[in-house]
């Protein structure tokens, strides 16, 4: 389950306003997605992987290269399967390909009709959200069935179950996209390893109101990966420390118990998932910081630390390979966090459900929650971009010899 690429989906802010007229040519002058990529940087969004960015066929008629200074090999322009397979659009695609850009296409309903466009694409994306008939379509046009698309990479999207992942992979899809990777895997043996037990013990130790520094140091010394990861995180640019922290004792003296509690908890939560897909770690950190950043807009700023933990622990069931309720029995959390993650109830649920809708590009659900809480699209956008930038800083390598 290695990450091969990311798909970047966005919606213009005016689309969140119910009485705003739809703009038929939105994106002709400037493509919002590319502007965001330019402002944030493709590596900050993808940690070095290629980024698929949706472009309308009207956008092809603009000078996309003037809007984008990112290396062509890091971007894939994603076309919709209903774009007209005719001039001048075909010439625009050809011109961009000659400049080094690659293309993907999704939602193709008629491959014969769309043949001129599909042949210029490198990737074919097929959704399995509502249409399992696409599996039969794929079997007819797959490289095994015909040489027609033997050089294309097929991507199954909206794969939201482990069984679906295995079925589509076995049928020959090269890449798969969906929520399958953050679901608990079926396992015959759910017993925790001694290493994970030790890490949970440490997490619960620092969750105590007045934990013992000596006890923390002793437990950390039994797991060097915790110490290394903790120092890497504490020395990352986002904390802005004037001096390098070189030991757990030094970290506590410099930051105090509350900050050390937060970052030890963060590190251990990530290490509990070190035998899972790496994207799981990224997801939990993004959710944690996004929840913290959103807290003030949901009038819950006083609970930002608890909301951070809610996001952090939202994949604990996957990390420990057990139901969420069982996983949270092992970890000390507040009643509000427990209610949100296990029962989808309580005051934290609106933030949690909004984060899930936002990361899945479910704009209808996101819009409804924003309307209920009178939240501006601009504020959400800024909160998410701040989150992405924060994540980029905490994973930046740190030179301990400086």
Secondary structure, DSSP 8 states (H G I E B T S, - for coil): ----EEEE----GGGGSTTS---TTTTSS--HHHHHHHHH-HHHHHTTSEEEEE--TTGGGS-HHHH--S-GGGEEEEEETTS-SSTTHHHHHHHHHHTT-EEEEE--S-TTTTHHHHTT-SEEEEE-SS-TTHHHHHHHHSTTT-STTTT-EEEEE---SHHHHHHHHHTT-SEE-SSGGGS----S-----HHHHHHHHHHHHHTSTT--HHHHHHHHHT-HHHHHHHHHHHTSGGG--SS---SHHHHHHHH-HHHHHHHHHHHHHHHTTTTS-HHHHHHHHHHHHHHHHHTTTTT-GGGHHHHHHHHHGGGHHHHHTS-HHHHHHHS---HHHHIIIIIS-STTHHHHHHHHHHHTT-HHHHHHHHHHTT--HHHHHHHHHHHHHHHHHHTS---TT-
